[in-house]
């Protein structure tokens, strides 16, 4: 279990400037409160419930259309149910669809994990006394069910609102306006963080500033209406919005909430993930420059830095993993199976790195990773890679029940 940030000595010697699209960040209206979406923004419910709709449709002899489902991202369930029944010509009513499929989703919500930077952001806003609300297109009872497995979330939100508590859900501004009202903050002083296009539209309609963190990286260019577009919450810099800055950087590195485990084949510095590594389980928001530990046999682990991004081809958008060992020559370990545990984050990617993900990692970033991995904060998890593979899998299965410790 990652140690609570409250138990780690941290020093902030400078904030690494992340690269992201931002039209306006210094507004004449200072930000006094934050409103957060849930699914796809804070919680990786999409991956936890992946496959449910496809299996459900198969019962009726239908095949899931991924393009159609991507367009339904962020819709209220009732609207989605009507649309799905119509699009797939299902021989049931939308109400029947809901009754049949919702129990399947509810069983999986317990496995939904916080997205990169979500716990960190919630704790930061809470500790610094910034009012923040949760406003989701889910019904309130479903919101409660989803966040009940995330320690500290329910207690620290000043307001929690579902679409069934207002006249209309997103893209209507009702949810955000009501959240602002209940917090006692004028909408113009609110910052919304969203992952969906309907959420961004709702925030702008409410007269609020909005940071978009798209759930689907290949759709990021569609968020031009947002005031800022990030690849993950780890890139968020609250001080750009007049909010208290994060103070958890250890020099130029950040301990991530929960390590990410990768397994694959190292081919000339590019990691080709194994089928059983479940790349699909990794959130799209795992993006940027990370570091951690790599194991090539049962006895040794090595320091590693990894650049994770997306290769935008003419017809596809594929995730790419560039890895570089820091302790030994990379030539000696090419074409070998490797297990990697990512424990720290350095920064997002520059425009050049996004275009050419497999370019050489700068020496200054390698140096940051090398120095950081000598610190106790980042060596905490190395023992996980020394266990047999089966035990490692068991550890990660048990991590579903881990609790994130919040400090007051």
MARMIZA-55664 format. One record per residue (C-alpha): residue in three letters; x, y, z. Coordinates in nm, 4 decimals, always signed. Layout:
REM MARMIZA-55664
{code:ALA, u:X, v:Y, w:Z}
...
REM end
This chain:
REM MARMIZA-55664
{code:UNK, u:+0.0000, v:+0.0000, w:+0.0000}
{code:UNK, u:+0.1414, v:+0.3408, w:-0.0913}
{code:UNK, u:+0.2207, v:+0.5429, w:+0.2216}
{code:UNK, u:-0.0029, v:+0.8388, w:+0.2943}
{code:UNK, u:+0.1425, v:+1.1666, w:+0.1732}
{code:UNK, u:+0.0845, v:+1.2931, w:+0.5276}
{code:UNK, u:+0.3597, v:+1.0576, w:+0.6463}
{code:UNK, u:+0.6173, v:+1.1576, w:+0.3869}
{code:UNK, u:+0.8585, v:+1.4453, w:+0.4216}
{code:UNK, u:+0.8205, v:+1.6554, w:+0.1098}
{code:UNK, u:+1.0027, v:+1.9580, w:-0.0224}
{code:UNK, u:+0.8937, v:+2.1750, w:-0.3111}
{code:UNK, u:+1.1896, v:+2.3257, w:-0.4886}
{code:UNK, u:+1.0071, v:+2.4172, w:-0.8061}
{code:UNK, u:+0.7092, v:+2.3144, w:-1.0139}
{code:UNK, u:+0.7868, v:+2.1426, w:-1.3446}
{code:UNK, u:+0.5922, v:+2.3190, w:-1.6127}
{code:UNK, u:+0.3663, v:+2.0724, w:-1.7896}
{code:UNK, u:+0.2805, v:+2.1093, w:-2.1549}
{code:UNK, u:-0.0857, v:+2.1447, w:-2.2371}
{code:UNK, u:-0.3268, v:+2.3507, w:-2.4395}
{code:UNK, u:-0.4597, v:+2.6484, w:-2.2469}
{code:UNK, u:-0.6551, v:+2.9408, w:-2.3892}
{code:UNK, u:-0.7160, v:+3.1388, w:-2.0700}
{code:UNK, u:-0.5976, v:+3.0639, w:-1.7219}
{code:UNK, u:-0.5593, v:+3.4067, w:-1.5668}
{code:UNK, u:-0.9173, v:+3.5216, w:-1.5432}
{code:UNK, u:-1.0354, v:+3.8505, w:-1.4003}
{code:UNK, u:-1.2753, v:+3.6410, w:-1.1900}
{code:UNK, u:-1.0696, v:+3.4517, w:-0.9290}
{code:UNK, u:-1.1533, v:+3.0872, w:-0.8708}
{code:UNK, u:-1.3009, v:+3.0192, w:-0.5277}
{code:UNK, u:-1.4433, v:+2.6668, w:-0.5672}
{code:UNK, u:-1.3959, v:+2.3545, w:-0.7780}
{code:UNK, u:-1.6623, v:+2.1238, w:-0.9227}
{code:UNK, u:-1.5585, v:+1.7753, w:-1.0256}
{code:UNK, u:-1.7198, v:+1.5162, w:-1.2486}
{code:UNK, u:-1.6997, v:+1.1533, w:-1.1331}
{code:UNK, u:-1.6917, v:+0.8845, w:-1.4043}
{code:UNK, u:-1.3860, v:+0.9195, w:-1.6251}
{code:UNK, u:-1.2619, v:+1.2222, w:-1.4322}
{code:UNK, u:-1.1987, v:+1.0877, w:-1.0828}
{code:UNK, u:-1.2982, v:+0.7240, w:-1.1104}
{code:UNK, u:-1.2079, v:+0.4704, w:-1.3797}
{code:UNK, u:-1.5540, v:+0.3147, w:-1.3932}
{code:UNK, u:-1.5339, v:+0.2696, w:-1.7706}
{code:UNK, u:-1.2500, v:+0.0190, w:-1.7423}
{code:UNK, u:-1.4000, v:-0.1524, w:-1.4374}
{code:UNK, u:-1.7226, v:-0.2197, w:-1.6273}
{code:UNK, u:-1.5656, v:-0.2801, w:-1.9674}
{code:UNK, u:-1.7231, v:-0.5682, w:-2.1541}
{code:UNK, u:-2.0573, v:-0.5591, w:-1.9746}
{code:UNK, u:-2.2502, v:-0.3886, w:-2.2532}
{code:UNK, u:-2.0948, v:-0.6107, w:-2.5200}
{code:UNK, u:-2.1868, v:-0.9264, w:-2.3279}
{code:UNK, u:-2.5367, v:-0.7933, w:-2.2684}
{code:UNK, u:-2.5895, v:-0.7163, w:-2.6371}
{code:UNK, u:-2.4635, v:-1.0623, w:-2.7305}
{code:UNK, u:-2.7620, v:-1.2110, w:-2.5459}
{code:UNK, u:-2.9796, v:-1.0502, w:-2.8117}
{code:UNK, u:-2.7527, v:-1.1378, w:-3.1009}
{code:UNK, u:-2.6119, v:-0.7842, w:-3.1318}
{code:UNK, u:-2.2535, v:-0.6647, w:-3.1660}
{code:UNK, u:-2.1227, v:-0.3608, w:-2.9804}
{code:UNK, u:-2.0323, v:-0.0585, w:-3.1938}
{code:UNK, u:-1.7387, v:+0.1144, w:-3.0214}
{code:UNK, u:-1.7800, v:+0.4370, w:-3.2190}
{code:UNK, u:-2.1418, v:+0.4724, w:-3.1092}
{code:UNK, u:-2.0532, v:+0.4058, w:-2.7463}
{code:UNK, u:-1.7751, v:+0.6651, w:-2.7470}
{code:UNK, u:-2.0299, v:+0.9250, w:-2.8582}
{code:UNK, u:-2.2503, v:+0.8325, w:-2.5625}
{code:UNK, u:-1.9731, v:+0.9222, w:-2.3178}
{code:UNK, u:-2.1085, v:+1.1398, w:-2.0373}
{code:UNK, u:-2.4770, v:+1.0908, w:-2.1199}
{code:UNK, u:-2.7303, v:+1.0350, w:-1.8426}
{code:UNK, u:-2.8270, v:+0.6710, w:-1.8050}
{code:UNK, u:-3.1917, v:+0.7224, w:-1.9018}
{code:UNK, u:-3.0942, v:+0.8950, w:-2.2254}
{code:UNK, u:-2.8284, v:+0.6336, w:-2.2925}
{code:UNK, u:-3.0780, v:+0.3502, w:-2.2358}
{code:UNK, u:-3.3226, v:+0.4963, w:-2.4872}
{code:UNK, u:-3.0427, v:+0.5483, w:-2.7396}
{code:UNK, u:-2.8975, v:+0.1977, w:-2.6970}
{code:UNK, u:-3.2330, v:+0.0228, w:-2.7326}
{code:UNK, u:-3.2967, v:+0.2197, w:-3.0512}
{code:UNK, u:-2.9479, v:+0.1929, w:-3.2035}
{code:UNK, u:-2.9277, v:-0.1839, w:-3.1554}
{code:UNK, u:-3.2953, v:-0.2481, w:-3.2235}
{code:UNK, u:-3.3323, v:-0.4391, w:-2.8965}
{code:UNK, u:-3.6683, v:-0.6176, w:-2.8413}
{code:UNK, u:-3.7037, v:-0.4616, w:-2.4939}
{code:UNK, u:-3.8049, v:-0.1271, w:-2.3485}
{code:UNK, u:-3.5479, v:+0.1152, w:-2.2067}
{code:UNK, u:-3.6836, v:+0.0462, w:-1.8569}
{code:UNK, u:-3.6361, v:-0.3278, w:-1.9077}
{code:UNK, u:-3.2846, v:-0.2639, w:-2.0359}
{code:UNK, u:-3.2069, v:-0.0683, w:-1.7189}
{code:UNK, u:-3.3480, v:-0.3380, w:-1.4913}
{code:UNK, u:-3.1389, v:-0.6055, w:-1.6610}
{code:UNK, u:-2.8071, v:-0.4288, w:-1.6989}
{code:UNK, u:-2.7743, v:-0.2101, w:-1.3872}
{code:UNK, u:-2.7081, v:-0.5006, w:-1.1465}
{code:UNK, u:-2.4224, v:-0.6064, w:-1.3746}
{code:UNK, u:-2.2659, v:-0.2613, w:-1.3510}
{code:UNK, u:-2.3198, v:-0.2376, w:-0.9762}
{code:UNK, u:-2.1235, v:-0.5594, w:-0.9211}
{code:UNK, u:-1.8226, v:-0.4065, w:-1.0963}
{code:UNK, u:-1.8180, v:-0.0629, w:-0.9339}
{code:UNK, u:-1.6348, v:-0.2017, w:-0.6322}
{code:UNK, u:-1.3380, v:-0.2680, w:-0.8634}
{code:UNK, u:-1.3243, v:+0.0856, w:-1.0070}
{code:UNK, u:-0.9976, v:+0.2581, w:-0.9210}
{code:UNK, u:-0.9204, v:+0.6244, w:-0.8786}
{code:UNK, u:-0.7652, v:+0.7785, w:-1.1891}
{code:UNK, u:-0.4080, v:+0.9131, w:-1.1732}
{code:UNK, u:-0.4008, v:+1.2235, w:-0.9531}
{code:UNK, u:-0.7607, v:+1.1970, w:-0.8302}
{code:UNK, u:-0.6885, v:+1.1127, w:-0.4663}
{code:UNK, u:-0.4107, v:+1.3680, w:-0.4645}
{code:UNK, u:-0.6420, v:+1.6443, w:-0.5880}
{code:UNK, u:-0.9221, v:+1.5611, w:-0.3448}
{code:UNK, u:-0.6840, v:+1.5555, w:-0.0503}
{code:UNK, u:-0.5171, v:+1.8797, w:-0.1597}
{code:UNK, u:-0.8423, v:+2.0736, w:-0.1948}
{code:UNK, u:-0.9662, v:+1.9393, w:+0.1373}
{code:UNK, u:-0.6446, v:+2.0175, w:+0.3259}
{code:UNK, u:-0.6201, v:+2.3685, w:+0.1811}
{code:UNK, u:-0.9818, v:+2.4563, w:+0.2605}
{code:UNK, u:-1.0969, v:+2.4984, w:-0.1002}
{code:UNK, u:-1.4710, v:+2.4200, w:-0.1344}
{code:UNK, u:-1.5288, v:+2.1468, w:-0.3903}
{code:UNK, u:-1.8330, v:+1.9596, w:-0.5160}
{code:UNK, u:-1.9102, v:+1.6436, w:-0.7076}
{code:UNK, u:-2.1595, v:+1.6826, w:-0.9937}
{code:UNK, u:-2.2336, v:+1.3755, w:-1.2042}
{code:UNK, u:-2.4877, v:+1.2696, w:-1.4652}
{code:UNK, u:-2.5323, v:+0.9489, w:-1.2651}
{code:UNK, u:-2.8252, v:+0.9186, w:-1.0291}
{code:UNK, u:-2.7421, v:+1.0104, w:-0.6712}
{code:UNK, u:-2.7819, v:+0.6544, w:-0.5394}
{code:UNK, u:-2.5375, v:+0.5299, w:-0.8015}
{code:UNK, u:-2.2893, v:+0.8019, w:-0.7127}
{code:UNK, u:-2.3059, v:+0.6964, w:-0.3488}
{code:UNK, u:-2.2481, v:+0.3337, w:-0.4472}
{code:UNK, u:-1.9449, v:+0.4202, w:-0.6606}
{code:UNK, u:-1.7672, v:+0.6465, w:-0.4122}
{code:UNK, u:-1.8433, v:+0.4268, w:-0.1095}
{code:UNK, u:-1.5361, v:+0.2228, w:-0.2040}
{code:UNK, u:-1.3077, v:+0.5288, w:-0.2081}
{code:UNK, u:-1.2002, v:+0.6318, w:+0.1396}
{code:UNK, u:-1.2452, v:+0.9982, w:+0.2220}
{code:UNK, u:-1.4388, v:+1.0960, w:-0.0876}
{code:UNK, u:-1.7890, v:+1.1093, w:+0.0565}
{code:UNK, u:-1.6733, v:+1.2988, w:+0.3653}
{code:UNK, u:-1.4702, v:+1.5659, w:+0.1897}
{code:UNK, u:-1.7054, v:+1.6871, w:-0.0821}
{code:UNK, u:-1.8969, v:+1.9959, w:+0.0267}
{code:UNK, u:-2.1770, v:+1.9024, w:-0.2136}
{code:UNK, u:-2.2638, v:+1.5832, w:-0.4024}
{code:UNK, u:-2.5227, v:+1.6052, w:-0.6797}
{code:UNK, u:-2.6708, v:+1.3559, w:-0.9237}
{code:UNK, u:-2.8740, v:+1.4254, w:-1.2359}
{code:UNK, u:-3.1944, v:+1.3156, w:-1.0602}
{code:UNK, u:-3.1565, v:+1.6043, w:-0.8140}
{code:UNK, u:-3.1924, v:+1.8795, w:-1.0763}
{code:UNK, u:-3.4324, v:+1.9545, w:-1.3612}
{code:UNK, u:-3.1917, v:+1.8367, w:-1.6314}
{code:UNK, u:-2.8504, v:+1.6732, w:-1.6458}
{code:UNK, u:-2.5538, v:+1.7698, w:-1.8604}
{code:UNK, u:-2.5229, v:+1.9308, w:-2.1137}
{code:UNK, u:-2.7731, v:+2.1475, w:-1.9251}
{code:UNK, u:-2.5906, v:+2.3728, w:-1.6765}
{code:UNK, u:-2.8333, v:+2.2821, w:-1.3952}
{code:UNK, u:-2.5978, v:+2.0479, w:-1.2086}
{code:UNK, u:-2.3141, v:+2.2969, w:-1.1982}
{code:UNK, u:-2.5346, v:+2.5926, w:-1.1127}
{code:UNK, u:-2.6940, v:+2.4018, w:-0.8258}
{code:UNK, u:-2.3544, v:+2.2919, w:-0.6966}
{code:UNK, u:-2.2328, v:+2.6507, w:-0.6962}
{code:UNK, u:-2.5519, v:+2.7640, w:-0.5235}
{code:UNK, u:-2.5177, v:+2.5068, w:-0.2471}
{code:UNK, u:-2.1527, v:+2.6031, w:-0.1925}
{code:UNK, u:-2.2507, v:+2.9699, w:-0.1801}
{code:UNK, u:-2.0163, v:+3.0611, w:-0.4655}
{code:UNK, u:-2.0989, v:+3.2665, w:-0.7746}
{code:UNK, u:-2.0711, v:+3.0497, w:-1.0905}
{code:UNK, u:-1.8157, v:+3.2846, w:-1.2397}
{code:UNK, u:-1.5789, v:+3.1935, w:-0.9556}
{code:UNK, u:-1.6055, v:+2.8172, w:-1.0139}
{code:UNK, u:-1.3632, v:+2.5890, w:-1.1955}
{code:UNK, u:-1.5060, v:+2.2673, w:-1.3406}
{code:UNK, u:-1.2937, v:+1.9607, w:-1.4177}
{code:UNK, u:-1.4565, v:+1.7278, w:-1.6718}
{code:UNK, u:-1.3743, v:+1.4411, w:-1.9045}
{code:UNK, u:-1.6704, v:+1.4498, w:-2.1450}
{code:UNK, u:-1.7850, v:+1.6893, w:-2.4132}
{code:UNK, u:-2.1331, v:+1.7128, w:-2.2606}
{code:UNK, u:-1.9724, v:+1.8089, w:-1.9302}
{code:UNK, u:-1.7617, v:+2.0797, w:-2.0913}
{code:UNK, u:-2.0706, v:+2.2195, w:-2.2661}
{code:UNK, u:-2.2610, v:+2.2223, w:-1.9378}
{code:UNK, u:-1.9800, v:+2.4053, w:-1.7573}
{code:UNK, u:-1.9505, v:+2.6726, w:-2.0254}
{code:UNK, u:-2.3284, v:+2.7144, w:-2.0290}
{code:UNK, u:-2.3076, v:+2.7764, w:-1.6532}
{code:UNK, u:-2.0562, v:+3.0556, w:-1.7108}
{code:UNK, u:-1.7730, v:+2.8664, w:-1.5448}
{code:UNK, u:-1.4114, v:+2.7990, w:-1.6343}
{code:UNK, u:-1.3492, v:+2.4386, w:-1.7328}
{code:UNK, u:-1.0461, v:+2.2106, w:-1.7488}
{code:UNK, u:-1.0995, v:+1.9094, w:-1.9739}
{code:UNK, u:-0.9189, v:+1.5809, w:-1.9075}
{code:UNK, u:-1.0566, v:+1.3660, w:-2.1916}
{code:UNK, u:-1.1224, v:+1.0008, w:-2.1156}
{code:UNK, u:-1.0434, v:+0.9210, w:-2.4779}
{code:UNK, u:-0.7091, v:+1.0635, w:-2.5860}
{code:UNK, u:-0.7968, v:+1.0323, w:-2.9534}
{code:UNK, u:-1.0821, v:+1.2778, w:-2.8953}
{code:UNK, u:-0.8749, v:+1.5479, w:-2.7254}
{code:UNK, u:-0.8832, v:+1.7742, w:-3.0318}
{code:UNK, u:-1.2619, v:+1.8040, w:-2.9941}
{code:UNK, u:-1.2363, v:+1.9984, w:-2.6672}
{code:UNK, u:-1.1579, v:+2.3399, w:-2.8113}
{code:UNK, u:-1.4376, v:+2.4924, w:-2.6040}
{code:UNK, u:-1.2559, v:+2.4130, w:-2.2795}
{code:UNK, u:-1.0291, v:+2.6705, w:-2.1177}
{code:UNK, u:-0.7559, v:+2.4110, w:-2.0741}
{code:UNK, u:-0.7028, v:+2.0547, w:-2.1965}
{code:UNK, u:-0.4843, v:+1.8146, w:-1.9953}
{code:UNK, u:-0.3896, v:+1.4529, w:-2.0459}
{code:UNK, u:-0.4249, v:+1.3659, w:-1.6774}
{code:UNK, u:-0.4949, v:+1.5251, w:-1.3409}
{code:UNK, u:-0.1229, v:+1.4916, w:-1.2683}
{code:UNK, u:-0.0687, v:+1.7819, w:-1.5084}
{code:UNK, u:-0.3049, v:+2.0133, w:-1.3200}
{code:UNK, u:-0.1395, v:+2.3242, w:-1.1737}
{code:UNK, u:-0.3925, v:+2.4838, w:-0.9349}
{code:UNK, u:-0.1842, v:+2.7993, w:-0.8975}
{code:UNK, u:-0.2591, v:+2.8910, w:-1.2593}
{code:UNK, u:-0.6202, v:+2.9345, w:-1.1469}
{code:UNK, u:-0.5388, v:+3.1278, w:-0.8306}
{code:UNK, u:-0.5750, v:+2.8191, w:-0.6124}
{code:UNK, u:-0.3151, v:+2.6919, w:-0.3620}
{code:UNK, u:-0.0348, v:+2.5018, w:-0.5390}
{code:UNK, u:+0.0414, v:+2.1382, w:-0.4675}
{code:UNK, u:+0.3139, v:+2.0958, w:-0.2078}
{code:UNK, u:+0.3859, v:+1.7256, w:-0.2505}
{code:UNK, u:+0.6647, v:+1.7364, w:-0.5060}
{code:UNK, u:+0.9866, v:+1.5754, w:-0.3869}
{code:UNK, u:+1.2302, v:+1.8044, w:-0.5634}
{code:UNK, u:+1.1198, v:+1.7558, w:-0.9289}
{code:UNK, u:+0.9370, v:+1.4257, w:-0.8867}
{code:UNK, u:+0.5975, v:+1.3179, w:-0.7631}
{code:UNK, u:+0.5048, v:+0.9973, w:-0.5826}
{code:UNK, u:+0.1944, v:+0.8683, w:-0.7630}
{code:UNK, u:-0.1099, v:+0.7523, w:-0.5671}
{code:UNK, u:-0.0811, v:+0.3870, w:-0.6621}
{code:UNK, u:+0.1911, v:+0.2167, w:-0.8679}
{code:UNK, u:+0.1168, v:+0.0927, w:-1.2186}
{code:UNK, u:+0.2279, v:-0.2557, w:-1.3160}
{code:UNK, u:+0.3302, v:-0.3319, w:-1.6744}
{code:UNK, u:+0.4488, v:-0.6576, w:-1.8244}
{code:UNK, u:+0.5752, v:-0.7095, w:-2.1755}
{code:UNK, u:+0.8598, v:-0.7558, w:-2.4183}
{code:UNK, u:+1.1382, v:-0.4994, w:-2.4406}
{code:UNK, u:+1.2275, v:-0.4504, w:-2.8062}
{code:UNK, u:+1.4885, v:-0.1801, w:-2.8653}
{code:UNK, u:+1.3472, v:+0.0379, w:-2.5887}
{code:UNK, u:+0.9825, v:+0.0006, w:-2.6831}
{code:UNK, u:+0.7673, v:-0.2037, w:-2.4485}
{code:UNK, u:+0.5234, v:-0.4367, w:-2.6202}
{code:UNK, u:+0.2720, v:-0.5308, w:-2.3544}
{code:UNK, u:+0.1814, v:-0.8941, w:-2.3042}
{code:UNK, u:-0.1763, v:-1.0020, w:-2.3581}
{code:UNK, u:-0.2112, v:-1.0907, w:-1.9910}
{code:UNK, u:-0.0851, v:-0.7482, w:-1.8836}
{code:UNK, u:-0.4271, v:-0.6122, w:-1.9728}
{code:UNK, u:-0.3267, v:-0.2876, w:-2.1413}
{code:UNK, u:-0.6970, v:-0.2092, w:-2.1665}
{code:UNK, u:-0.7065, v:-0.1885, w:-1.7876}
{code:UNK, u:-0.4634, v:+0.1038, w:-1.7948}
{code:UNK, u:-0.6427, v:+0.4379, w:-1.8053}
{code:UNK, u:-0.5904, v:+0.6628, w:-2.1058}
{code:UNK, u:-0.4796, v:+0.9239, w:-1.8520}
{code:UNK, u:-0.1605, v:+0.7278, w:-1.7822}
{code:UNK, u:+0.0361, v:+0.9744, w:-1.9929}
{code:UNK, u:+0.3688, v:+1.1506, w:-1.9576}
{code:UNK, u:+0.7118, v:+1.0785, w:-1.8160}
{code:UNK, u:+0.7208, v:+0.8229, w:-1.5339}
{code:UNK, u:+0.9863, v:+0.6242, w:-1.3535}
{code:UNK, u:+1.0117, v:+0.3146, w:-1.1413}
{code:UNK, u:+1.1592, v:-0.0309, w:-1.1339}
{code:UNK, u:+1.2142, v:-0.3027, w:-1.3937}
{code:UNK, u:+1.2786, v:-0.6746, w:-1.3432}
{code:UNK, u:+1.4210, v:-0.9091, w:-1.6065}
{code:UNK, u:+1.4789, v:-1.2134, w:-1.3890}
{code:UNK, u:+1.3840, v:-1.3401, w:-1.0470}
{code:UNK, u:+1.6667, v:-1.1718, w:-0.8581}
{code:UNK, u:+1.7457, v:-0.8219, w:-0.9861}
{code:UNK, u:+1.5557, v:-0.4989, w:-1.0298}
{code:UNK, u:+1.6814, v:-0.1923, w:-1.2137}
{code:UNK, u:+1.5887, v:+0.1734, w:-1.2243}
{code:UNK, u:+1.3825, v:+0.2643, w:-1.5280}
{code:UNK, u:+1.2326, v:+0.5772, w:-1.6802}
{code:UNK, u:+0.9328, v:+0.5481, w:-1.9127}
{code:UNK, u:+0.7706, v:+0.7833, w:-2.1588}
{code:UNK, u:+0.4062, v:+0.6933, w:-2.2155}
{code:UNK, u:+0.2070, v:+0.8537, w:-2.4930}
{code:UNK, u:+0.0031, v:+0.7868, w:-2.8036}
{code:UNK, u:+0.1018, v:+0.7214, w:-3.1615}
{code:UNK, u:-0.1545, v:+0.8930, w:-3.3826}
{code:UNK, u:-0.1489, v:+0.7092, w:-3.7125}
{code:UNK, u:-0.3636, v:+0.7826, w:-4.0166}
{code:UNK, u:-0.6294, v:+0.5366, w:-3.9055}
{code:UNK, u:-0.5433, v:+0.4363, w:-3.5495}
{code:UNK, u:-0.4457, v:+0.5780, w:-3.2132}
{code:UNK, u:-0.2171, v:+0.3377, w:-3.0274}
{code:UNK, u:-0.0511, v:+0.3727, w:-2.6902}
{code:UNK, u:+0.3294, v:+0.3549, w:-2.6917}
{code:UNK, u:+0.5728, v:+0.2851, w:-2.4085}
{code:UNK, u:+0.9348, v:+0.3943, w:-2.4401}
{code:UNK, u:+1.1557, v:+0.2603, w:-2.1601}
{code:UNK, u:+1.5172, v:+0.3305, w:-2.0679}
{code:UNK, u:+1.7144, v:+0.1507, w:-1.7970}
{code:UNK, u:+1.9309, v:+0.3783, w:-1.5852}
{code:UNK, u:+2.1744, v:+0.1330, w:-1.4246}
{code:UNK, u:+2.2910, v:-0.0875, w:-1.7107}
{code:UNK, u:+2.3339, v:-0.0734, w:-2.0849}
{code:UNK, u:+2.0032, v:-0.1054, w:-2.2629}
{code:UNK, u:+2.1659, v:-0.3059, w:-2.5420}
{code:UNK, u:+2.2138, v:-0.6066, w:-2.3143}
{code:UNK, u:+1.8490, v:-0.6420, w:-2.2222}
{code:UNK, u:+1.6768, v:-0.5860, w:-2.5554}
{code:UNK, u:+1.4431, v:-0.8605, w:-2.6789}
{code:UNK, u:+1.3668, v:-0.9793, w:-2.3278}
{code:UNK, u:+1.0529, v:-1.0054, w:-2.1159}
{code:UNK, u:+1.0289, v:-0.7379, w:-1.8502}
{code:UNK, u:+0.8058, v:-0.6437, w:-1.5588}
{code:UNK, u:+0.7827, v:-0.2745, w:-1.4695}
{code:UNK, u:+0.6452, v:-0.0984, w:-1.1649}
{code:UNK, u:+0.5946, v:+0.2760, w:-1.2145}
{code:UNK, u:+0.6073, v:+0.4635, w:-0.8835}
{code:UNK, u:+0.6825, v:+0.8244, w:-0.9762}
{code:UNK, u:+0.5907, v:+1.0991, w:-1.2209}
{code:UNK, u:+0.8034, v:+1.3798, w:-1.3618}
{code:UNK, u:+0.5927, v:+1.5736, w:-1.6127}
{code:UNK, u:+0.3715, v:+1.5681, w:-1.9190}
{code:UNK, u:+0.5079, v:+1.5525, w:-2.2712}
{code:UNK, u:+0.6204, v:+1.8391, w:-2.4907}
{code:UNK, u:+0.4697, v:+1.8892, w:-2.8341}
{code:UNK, u:+0.7786, v:+1.7328, w:-2.9896}
{code:UNK, u:+0.7589, v:+1.4291, w:-2.7615}
{code:UNK, u:+0.3919, v:+1.3831, w:-2.8411}
{code:UNK, u:+0.4698, v:+1.3780, w:-3.2124}
{code:UNK, u:+0.7694, v:+1.1458, w:-3.1782}
{code:UNK, u:+0.7091, v:+0.9383, w:-2.8677}
{code:UNK, u:+1.0113, v:+0.7130, w:-2.9328}
{code:UNK, u:+1.2735, v:+0.9913, w:-2.9357}
{code:UNK, u:+1.5534, v:+0.9759, w:-2.6790}
{code:UNK, u:+1.4567, v:+1.0700, w:-2.3220}
{code:UNK, u:+1.6516, v:+1.3849, w:-2.2150}
{code:UNK, u:+1.9418, v:+1.3357, w:-1.9745}
{code:UNK, u:+1.7951, v:+1.5825, w:-1.7252}
{code:UNK, u:+1.4839, v:+1.3668, w:-1.6922}
{code:UNK, u:+1.6933, v:+1.0538, w:-1.6518}
{code:UNK, u:+1.8822, v:+1.2329, w:-1.3768}
{code:UNK, u:+1.5613, v:+1.3247, w:-1.1946}
{code:UNK, u:+1.4470, v:+0.9619, w:-1.2066}
{code:UNK, u:+1.7848, v:+0.8274, w:-1.0983}
{code:UNK, u:+1.8096, v:+1.0601, w:-0.7958}
{code:UNK, u:+1.4463, v:+1.0110, w:-0.6950}
{code:UNK, u:+1.4740, v:+0.6331, w:-0.6976}
{code:UNK, u:+1.7452, v:+0.6561, w:-0.4301}
{code:UNK, u:+1.4931, v:+0.8167, w:-0.1929}
{code:UNK, u:+1.2924, v:+0.6014, w:+0.0515}
{code:UNK, u:+0.9618, v:+0.7365, w:-0.0774}
{code:UNK, u:+1.0226, v:+0.5714, w:-0.4140}
{code:UNK, u:+1.1914, v:+0.2498, w:-0.2986}
{code:UNK, u:+0.8900, v:+0.1467, w:-0.0931}
{code:UNK, u:+0.7490, v:-0.0832, w:-0.3629}
{code:UNK, u:+1.0606, v:-0.2565, w:-0.4961}
{code:UNK, u:+0.9921, v:-0.5714, w:-0.2947}
{code:UNK, u:+0.6798, v:-0.6254, w:-0.5059}
{code:UNK, u:+0.8965, v:-0.7054, w:-0.8061}
{code:UNK, u:+1.1087, v:-0.9530, w:-0.6122}
{code:UNK, u:+0.8177, v:-1.1864, w:-0.5455}
{code:UNK, u:+0.7187, v:-1.4590, w:-0.7907}
{code:UNK, u:+0.4858, v:-1.3427, w:-1.0634}
{code:UNK, u:+0.1851, v:-1.5176, w:-0.9136}
{code:UNK, u:+0.2337, v:-1.3444, w:-0.5811}
{code:UNK, u:+0.2631, v:-1.0099, w:-0.7568}
{code:UNK, u:-0.0689, v:-1.0697, w:-0.9278}
{code:UNK, u:-0.2225, v:-1.1566, w:-0.5925}
{code:UNK, u:-0.0908, v:-0.8344, w:-0.4428}
{code:UNK, u:-0.2566, v:-0.6309, w:-0.7152}
{code:UNK, u:-0.5816, v:-0.8201, w:-0.6863}
{code:UNK, u:-0.5819, v:-0.7385, w:-0.3167}
{code:UNK, u:-0.5086, v:-0.3725, w:-0.3944}
{code:UNK, u:-0.8725, v:-0.3330, w:-0.4978}
{code:UNK, u:-0.9495, v:-0.3285, w:-0.1274}
{code:UNK, u:-0.6785, v:-0.0791, w:-0.0341}
{code:UNK, u:-0.7734, v:+0.2416, w:+0.1388}
{code:UNK, u:-0.6139, v:+0.5745, w:+0.0617}
{code:UNK, u:-0.5289, v:+0.7600, w:+0.3806}
{code:UNK, u:-0.6453, v:+1.1194, w:+0.3984}
{code:UNK, u:-0.4967, v:+1.3628, w:+0.6465}
{code:UNK, u:-0.6668, v:+1.6616, w:+0.8018}
REM end
